[in-house]
Amino acid sequence: MATYPQNPFSTSALTRDEAAAYLDRIKLPHSLLDSPASLELLAQLFLAQLENIPKDTSPLHAPSVQWDGPSSPIVLGSSFTGMPVGLNSQDRIVKQGKGAFCFSINATLAAFLRYWKFRVSEMVTRCYKQLGEDPTTHPLGWHWGTMTHEVLIVDWEGSDGRYLVDGAWGPWNQTAPIKLEHNNVVPGLNSYEAFQLRNEELPLSPWMPRPIDNIKGWTFSRYITPVGTKIQFPITEETPGYWTPLFHFLPISVPVLDFTLYHHFSASHELASFTAFWLVTKLIPNSGGARRSMMYAEKEGMPRRAKIYTTGGEESQGSQEGRDVVWVDMETGPMLEILRKDFCYPPGAPIPLAIAPSK
């Protein structure tokens, strides 16, 4: 029977051997184990994380035993209790070489960073529902959802500030630690990416009721530039394009026990949004910010096939249209081949073809 922890604000750190295994997973040398905590080390670990560990909702849709048998249909939400919680995902991410979603990936990343004595605060964010839209012109305005995402705030002895790190947002993910400074604007990995942090109360549209009690938090946004238009810095009101928010969070550490609640609402509650779609996505190494993604959602009358596509990078010129598109049946056999080829799943024996019923 599960019990409450004696200290809900206790934190976990990987051992040296566990940190070495994690470095193997993200293809970095063991010599980093003796490096002091620094911004340069944090940035190196973070980018390697994004390039090798995908955001992956597959545990919600196919139980582990299904991958071991004959190829069979993947049913969305059929394994909604299959996503590991918090540091329980360490085995799946590190030993099995697979991915997970934010409440698993960022919790494990936090324990990894603590090996170097980085001070890591785990926080929860309120996500913007109209991703990619301008909240100042969209009919729904600043349309915020629920607390469904985890991020990390990191500093260390001698650091010049605190930094936002997020290993599991997925498309439009930041690609370097971002210092917590009001109106801090930083470029991405190519000429068409920029990110911003603002220290402010939760932005709301003029017609929206305001909370009685409120404090300042941080709004994280990405700049959307017209296709083919490189971003010129500094970004001003005259710069073509607009800021679209990703999430807003309050500077409050969330204990492990509370993350179990957020995990439940995101993964196993009857209203859990993540059970309604299949998403696997990761940054492509040395691509200038290009990303390979796979997406599927049920649509009446449409084939049960997931779309695999590439976005971002200098080649995209700011377009969000997918390129290098292929399709895969929502069956464990062909799906596993794609996961191994494009999303860093480890090699292994192929899943047998579906067994035909006897006549």
Secondary structure, DSSP 8 states (H G I E B T S, - for coil): -----S-TT------HHHHHHHHHHTT--GGGGG----HHHHHHHHHHHHHHS-EE-GGGTS-GGGGTSS--B--TTTTTT-S--GGGGHIIIIIS---B-HHHHHHHHHHHHHTTT-EEEEEEEEEESSTTS-TTTSTT-S-EEEEEEEEEEEE-TT-SS-EEE-S---TT---S-EE--TTEEEE-SSTT-EEEEEEES----TTS---SS---EEEEEEEE--TT----SS--TTSSSEEEEEEEE-S----HHHHHHHHHHHHTSTT-GGGGEEEEEEE-TTSSS-EEEEEEE--TTS-SEEEEEEE-SGGGTT----EEEEEEESBHHHHHHHHHHHS----------------
